[in-house]
């Protein structure tokens, strides 16, 4: 299975589900180095979408507490990196 996305130029990006799973596994790993490494590889549009999703995971009900904690940690690490 493949995931299709487009960047700001409309260029289609094709990412396998395995790659997508690996990306989210790294982002939710709690490992600052892995989180930063994945973040560096995202396009601007992808990073905006990922950050918005992490914030929804952190703030909205319905997520497992461990997922919420991992998302909150990732958001904090990414905010620290931006400063």
C-alpha positions in Angstrom: 0.0 0.0 0.0 1.2 3.5 -0.8 0.5 7.0 0.6 0.2 9.8 -1.8 0.9 13.4 -0.9 1.7 16.6 -2.7 4.1 19.4 -1.8 3.5 23.2 -2.3 4.6 22.8 -6.0 2.0 20.1 -6.5 4.7 17.5 -7.0 3.3 14.2 -6.0 5.2 12.3 -3.3 4.8 8.5 -3.0 5.6 7.0 0.4 5.1 3.4 1.2 3.0 2.6 4.3 6.1 1.0 5.8 7.9 4.3 5.5 5.0 6.2 6.9 4.8 3.8 9.8 8.5 4.2 10.4 8.1 8.0 10.4 5.4 7.9 13.0 7.2 5.3 15.1 10.2 7.7 15.2 8.1 10.8 15.9 6.4 9.0 18.8 9.5 7.2 20.1 10.4 9.6 22.8 13.9 9.7 21.4 14.9 13.3 20.7 17.5 12.3 18.1 15.1 10.2 16.1 12.4 12.8 16.3 14.7 15.5 15.0 16.1 13.3 12.3 12.7 12.5 10.9 11.6 16.2 11.2 14.6 17.4 9.2 13.5 15.2 6.3 10.0 16.6 6.1 9.0 19.2 3.5 7.5 22.5 4.9 4.0 21.3 4.0 4.6 17.9 5.6 6.0 19.4 8.8 2.9 21.6 9.1 0.6 18.7 8.7 2.6 16.5 11.1 2.8 19.2 13.8 -1.0 19.8 13.5 -1.6 16.1 13.9 0.8 15.8 16.9 -1.1 18.7 18.6 -4.4 17.0 17.9 -3.1 13.8 19.5 -1.9 15.7 22.5 -5.0 17.9 23.0 -8.0 16.0 21.7 -9.8 13.2 23.7 -9.9 9.7 22.4 -6.2 9.1 22.1 -4.5 6.5 24.3 -2.6 8.2 27.2 0.7 6.8 26.0 0.0 8.3 22.5 -0.9 11.6 24.1 2.3 11.7 26.2 4.5 10.7 23.2 2.9 13.4 21.0 3.3 16.0 23.7 7.0 15.1 24.1 7.5 15.3 20.3 5.8 18.7 20.1 8.1 20.0 23.0 11.2 18.7 21.3 10.3 20.3 18.0 9.5 23.6 19.7 12.8 23.5 21.5 14.6 22.8 18.2 12.9 25.8 16.6 14.2 28.2 19.2 
